[in-house]
Amino acid sequence: MNTLLIGATGGIGQALARHLAGRASRLWLSGRNGQILAGLARDLSALAVPAELGHELEVQALAEEVGPLDLLLYAAGAVQKAGVREQNLADLERLTTANLTGLALLLKYARFNPQARVAVLGVYPDLVSVPGLSAYVATKLGAEGLVNVARKEFRREGVRFCLVRLPAVATDLWAPLGGAPKTALHPEVAAVRILEGVLAEPMADMLEIR
Ligand SMILES: NC(=O)c1ccc[n+]([C@@H]2O[C@H](COP(=O)([O-])OP(=O)(O)OC[C@H]3O[C@@H](n4cnc5c(N)ncnc54)[C@H](OP(=O)(O)O)[C@@H]3O)[C@@H](O)[C@H]2O)c1
């Protein structure tokens, strides 16, 4: 199973990487933090492929290096807290890149083996449609729309898509929001539940993690 994990340096990504190691015949780990990425790849006998998702040429080179995939897991993301009238363009672009553009570029360049799976980490819209999170919810739901269309376009290639809805998970994603709620799932628990669903046969179009 040739597997590419995007956002492997993140809280959920690192947990997913640990649980994928040994299951994937070839595991490619991508992120920006070179130190975390190299350490993780070394510990898990995986391959580190750093890439900035906002740079089209880097994403194209990444897709070419990893070759035809059996599993693509998209676990990159970013959040900020700002009211609709307080947005600044740099933050809007940062969130858009991590939550939406990176996925669009990967789907543009990735090649897939027959019956390949693509899983994208998403949100429960009701939980994040709250003041201060407009850019986060808009970009996450944009990615959901992209997945819904890609599912139809890629059907003839035999590629299947799963949108994974997640509740709060205790990671650094929450730092700009003042920390994760006490009820947040541990990333290891989230990773086990995600992989149970994504590796199931058949894989559902949507996975609702509680
Ligand atoms: N945590 C939650 O409560 C929760 C709930 C629902 C959904 N989700 C979704 O789950 C996913 C993972 O979240 P998390 O909590 O693990 O977040 P996290 O710990 O903040 O990790 C975010 C990851 O995204 C990568 N990233 C961000 N911008 C990037 C860019 N421009 N280019 C390349 N990589 C970039 C980071 O790479 P570097 O660190 O190397 O820069 C890191 O690997 C996200 O899509 C998030 O929206 C999370």
The ligand as an SDF file (V2000), in Angstrom:
LIG
                    3D

 48 52  0  0  0  0  0  0  0  0999 V2000
   -7.5520   19.1970   16.1490 N   0  0  0  0  0  0  0  0  0  0  0  0
   -8.8750   19.2480   16.0150 C   0  0  0  0  0  0  0  0  0  0  0  0
   -9.6290   19.4910   16.9690 O   0  0  0  0  0  0  0  0  0  0  0  0
   -9.5150   19.0190   14.6610 C   0  0  0  0  0  0  0  0  0  0  0  0
  -10.9280   18.9030   14.5830 C   0  0  0  0  0  0  0  0  0  0  0  0
  -11.5240   18.7260   13.3300 C   0  0  0  0  0  0  0  0  0  0  0  0
  -10.7340   18.6520   12.1850 C   0  0  0  0  0  0  0  0  0  0  0  0
   -9.3700   18.7720   12.3000 N   0  0  0  0  0  0  0  0  0  0  0  0
   -8.5760   18.7400   11.0700 C   0  0  0  0  0  0  0  0  0  0  0  0
   -7.5660   17.7350   11.1940 O   0  0  0  0  0  0  0  0  0  0  0  0
   -6.4100   18.1340   10.4330 C   0  0  0  0  0  0  0  0  0  0  0  0
   -5.1740   18.0000   11.3130 C   0  0  0  0  0  0  0  0  0  0  0  0
   -5.3150   18.8670   12.4240 O   0  0  0  0  0  0  0  0  0  0  0  0
   -4.2640   18.8860   13.6470 P   0  0  0  0  0  0  0  0  0  0  0  0
   -5.0680   19.1370   14.8490 O   0  0  0  0  0  0  0  0  0  0  0  0
   -3.3720   17.7150   13.5760 O   0  0  0  0  0  0  0  0  0  0  0  0
   -3.4500   20.2270   13.3050 O   0  0  0  0  0  0  0  0  0  0  0  0
   -1.9420   20.6370   13.6380 P   0  0  0  0  0  0  0  0  0  0  0  0
   -1.4040   19.8500   14.7690 O   0  0  0  0  0  0  0  0  0  0  0  0
   -1.9310   22.1310   13.7400 O   0  0  0  0  0  0  0  0  0  0  0  0
   -1.1400   20.1890   12.3020 O   0  0  0  0  0  0  0  0  0  0  0  0
   -1.3370   20.8880   11.0950 C   0  0  0  0  0  0  0  0  0  0  0  0
   -0.4880   20.2510   10.0190 C   0  0  0  0  0  0  0  0  0  0  0  0
   -0.6960   20.9880    8.7970 O   0  0  0  0  0  0  0  0  0  0  0  0
    0.5790   21.2710    8.2220 C   0  0  0  0  0  0  0  0  0  0  0  0
    0.5210   22.4880    7.4380 N   0  0  0  0  0  0  0  0  0  0  0  0
   -0.1410   23.6380    7.7200 C   0  0  0  0  0  0  0  0  0  0  0  0
    0.0590   24.5280    6.7440 N   0  0  0  0  0  0  0  0  0  0  0  0
    0.8410   23.9280    5.8150 C   0  0  0  0  0  0  0  0  0  0  0  0
    1.3810   24.3370    4.5750 C   0  0  0  0  0  0  0  0  0  0  0  0
    1.1570   25.5590    4.0630 N   0  0  0  0  0  0  0  0  0  0  0  0
    2.1570   23.4750    3.8830 N   0  0  0  0  0  0  0  0  0  0  0  0
    2.4170   22.2310    4.3830 C   0  0  0  0  0  0  0  0  0  0  0  0
    1.9120   21.7820    5.5530 N   0  0  0  0  0  0  0  0  0  0  0  0
    1.1440   22.6210    6.2550 C   0  0  0  0  0  0  0  0  0  0  0  0
    1.5060   21.4350    9.4300 C   0  0  0  0  0  0  0  0  0  0  0  0
    2.8400   21.3060    9.0010 O   0  0  0  0  0  0  0  0  0  0  0  0
    4.0920   21.9530    9.8280 P   0  0  0  0  0  0  0  0  0  0  0  0
    3.7390   21.8520   11.3020 O   0  0  0  0  0  0  0  0  0  0  0  0
    5.2280   21.0630    9.4480 O   0  0  0  0  0  0  0  0  0  0  0  0
    4.2130   23.3550    9.3750 O   0  0  0  0  0  0  0  0  0  0  0  0
    1.0240   20.2870   10.3030 C   0  0  0  0  0  0  0  0  0  0  0  0
    1.5910   19.0720    9.8350 O   0  0  0  0  0  0  0  0  0  0  0  0
   -6.6950   19.5600    9.9300 C   0  0  0  0  0  0  0  0  0  0  0  0
   -7.1970   19.4820    8.6260 O   0  0  0  0  0  0  0  0  0  0  0  0
   -7.7970   20.0410   10.8630 C   0  0  0  0  0  0  0  0  0  0  0  0
   -8.6230   21.0370   10.2570 O   0  0  0  0  0  0  0  0  0  0  0  0
   -8.7350   18.9400   13.5060 C   0  0  0  0  0  0  0  0  0  0  0  0
  1  2  1  0
  2  3  2  0
  2  4  1  0
  4  5  1  0
  4 48  2  0
  5  6  2  0
  6  7  1  0
  7  8  2  0
  8  9  1  0
  8 48  1  0
  9 10  1  0
  9 46  1  0
 10 11  1  0
 11 12  1  0
 11 44  1  0
 12 13  1  0
 13 14  1  0
 14 15  2  0
 14 16  1  0
 14 17  1  0
 17 18  1  0
 18 19  2  0
 18 20  1  0
 18 21  1  0
 21 22  1  0
 22 23  1  0
 23 24  1  0
 23 42  1  0
 24 25  1  0
 25 26  1  0
 25 36  1  0
 26 27  1  0
 26 35  1  0
 27 28  2  0
 28 29  1  0
 29 30  1  0
 29 35  2  0
 30 31  1  0
 30 32  2  0
 32 33  1  0
 33 34  2  0
 34 35  1  0
 36 37  1  0
 36 42  1  0
 37 38  1  0
 38 39  2  0
 38 40  1  0
 38 41  1  0
 42 43  1  0
 44 45  1  0
 44 46  1  0
 46 47  1  0
M  CHG  2   8   1  16  -1
M  END
$$$$
